[in-house]
């Protein structure tokens, strides 16, 4: 699924320009023209990245970034600040609030897209389209294909997303709740045991190449994808 970008910009022309170009680049875009409206959208569904204009009516983009970083649910949300301010001190202030990057207006659409890709690669690698290879296992988000030792492996879309997430977070243990949030979405209400079903399906899909053993159950904690 394409990354969802939240664009928070109160100038209609700039907002429309950014949104249209990001949609043409394959992103899903939702928009807000104030920090208050953005907070409401984020409560409804967590985006994959937020573009925050520095100067907004009411609370500023910096205030919103600080708020997002102080809340457990949004503290890992990738943030890029958009601003007309170019002084070094202002850049540092924006980054110190927790923003991952800072881009000064006017900017080219190509530059913005490059910055978004770079931040997603660092903060949310499972949202990028970069192919991943690991111990003979190759996953290509662009073609939605998985191969094990050069042989095609068949799996459903949920198992594909699970594998993509695991391959970009090797060795880390995730609970069922965390996997539901990261892979299914934090506002999808399904039983935690559903994760177990898809883990079994993922292992079955990886069995022909022998990679099923890398999907490990950590008793009392959850699941991880082992490095060896």
Phi, psi and omega in degrees: 000137182295145178300143177262124182251128174265119178256117180247100187210129185266355176268111187307318183295316179292318179301314181294319180299313180297312184298313181298317182290324177291323177295321177295332179278359175102003179274155169268133187236133169237151188229153176214153179245011177205161178295324180296314179295321179298319180299320179295317179297319181293326177296325181286319180200129182285123177284174178268341178198147178240131172258115186246122173288140182296309184264110179231154176295137183079232179292141181279169175298326178295318178298318180294317179300317180297318179298316181297321180289337182270354180254136185304317185293330187245006186294338179261003182295123177297135183229133172239128178271136175248126184202156174273351180285133182237358182290147183302320182297320179292323177299314180297320179298318179298317181290326180292337177285348179117002178294145180274336180203172189213124180231130186265133175286146354282150179223158179275153178298322180298319179295317180298315179298320179296319179294319179299313179299319181295317181293317178298322179298323180280313190264330182219067185301336179291348180266357181269167180260014181288130175297149180236133176235134181206115176051045178085358178258128181232127178240127181241104181298330182295316180261353181058043179239146176233133176233147175236115185053046175072005177253137182296137177244132183262131177205157180284170183297325179290319178296324177298314180295321177300312181297318179301316180296313181299318183293338178263003178218056184300141174073348180279138180268132180235135176286169177300318180298317179295318179295321176299317180294313187282325186261318181270329185115143189283356177242026175258120186258095177224163182294141179300326182295345174301327178301318181300320180299314182286331173297316178298319179294322178296315178300318179298320180293328182272349185301319181303331180260359179082006181276356180299332182290344181281343176272102189252142173269127177256107188304129178079357183235307183157228184226156174212161174252114188284154178281338178208000000 
